Amino acid sequence: MSKRYGGKFSNPSDDSVITETPYRGPSVDPAGARSNVLFVPPIVLAATSINDGAIGFATGLVGAGCLVLGAWLLREGQRAQAAYDERKLARRPAIPRKLFAAIMTGIGAGLITGLIQAMAKWLAIIAVIRNLWRSLGHGRHPYGN
């Protein structure tokens, strides 16, 4: 016959003592729709730069890639911040994703402004304003000291 093992470091044999973790309710994705909307402009940029010739097409694709990378890093940064804020004791993430997202968005917007030379001055100003808006609008990086 088999016998249930019970020792100093074993669980109690009484099955009614087992406790379950409480249900916290449904959780909303911290990235939300705001960061998902940022994936649309790179698609439009890639589609409209097809007829710009080889150099314009390559520049448009690189700019779209930078914008996609910036949007992806922002979304992951928001998820990392939500995971960090959820815990009482946590280490800060090693990579400041939201900061790199702002940098990649600025680079992508700068490449886009190079596509249209007639309006490069105004588009560069818009790129800087958009980069600042994105940095300030989504909050300062919470892991910095």
C-alpha positions, 0 to 999 in steps of 0.5 A, spaced: 500 500 500 502 507 498 502 511 504 502 519 503 509 522 505 508 527 511 515 531 513 517 537 516 517 541 509 511 537 506 504 541 505 499 539 510 495 533 509 489 536 510 486 538 503 481 544 505 487 548 507 489 550 500 488 557 498 487 560 491 490 567 489 484 572 489 481 574 482 483 581 480 478 582 475 480 583 467 486 587 465 486 592 460 492 592 455 497 598 457 499 599 450 492 601 448 489 603 442 493 610 442 500 606 441 497 601 435 494 607 431 502 609 430 503 603 426 498 606 420 503 612 418 509 608 416 504 603 412 501 610 408 509 612 407 511 606 404 505 605 400 506 613 397 513 612 396 513 607 391 513 611 385 518 616 388 524 612 384 529 608 387 532 613 392 526 615 394 523 608 395 529 606 399 529 612 403 521 611 404 522 604 406 527 606 411 523 612 414 517 607 415 522 602 418 524 607 423 517 609 425 515 602 425 520 600 430 519 607 434 511 605 435 513 598 437 518 600 442 513 605 445 508 599 445 513 595 449 515 600 453 508 602 456 507 594 457 514 594 461 512 600 465 505 597 467 508 591 469 513 595 473 508 599 476 504 593 478 509 590 483 511 593 489 518 590 489 521 590 482 527 592 478 527 597 473 528 594 466 535 595 463 533 598 456 529 605 456 524 603 451 520 609 451 526 613 450 529 609 444 522 610 441 522 617 441 529 617 438 527 612 432 521 616 431 525 622 430 530 619 426 524 616 421 521 623 421 527 626 419 528 621 413 521 623 411 523 630 411 528 628 406 524 626 401 520 632 400 525 637 399 521 643 398 518 643 404 524 640 408 524 646 413 517 646 415 517 638 416 523 638 420 520 643 425 514 638 425 518 632 426 521 636 432 514 638 435 512 631 434 518 628 437 517 633 443 509 631 443 511 624 443 516 624 449 511 629 453 505 626 451 506 619 453 510 621 460 517 622 462 521 615 462 519 613 469 525 608 471 530 614 470 533 617 477 
